[in-house]
Amino acid sequence: MPQIELTPAQRREHRANAHHLDPVVLIGAEGLTDAVRREVDAALKAHGLIKVRVFGDDRSAREAIYQQLAAELDAAPIQHIGKLLVLWRPIPPKEKTPDEDRKPGPREVKVLKFGRPGQRPEVKQLRVLGNQRLTAGGQVKRAKPKQKSVKKRQGR
């Protein structure tokens, strides 16, 4: 897979966005293993822009890891400064499941009504529908329709 080519302006913007990030993947003495590749790939899928810390002292080895990760994972190399590597790849669109389009349905709510001190509170199970809300006093009220301004009601 070819790595992503960015313009200098895009690279500068990603460097600025990565400034406050902490490293999400750490590469130790074993170097670039399959497990490390999978972790970097998963982090790129989840975050898009990531920092990787390499604990080796050899700069040429770090540079080789940097280029190898970018080439194998189809990512854009953003910055290599010291022992930190910054990589970017666009986040793939999330596949929707059929349940994500549904609106919230009824939910069961437990309401405690406190009486005199020393007595147990009264427990009521209530069913709250999607267009209802629960007040602080434990009553169920319907959601109010959004109010229109006076000018919009008059049709101006």
Protein Blocks (a to p, Z undefined) as FASTA:
>chain_A
ZZddddfklmmmmmmmmmmpccfbdcdfkopafklmmmmmmmmmmnopacdddfbfblkl
mmmmmmmmmmmnopacfbdghjbccdddddddddddfklmpccddddddddddddehiac
ddddddddfkbccdfkopacddddddddfklmnoZZ
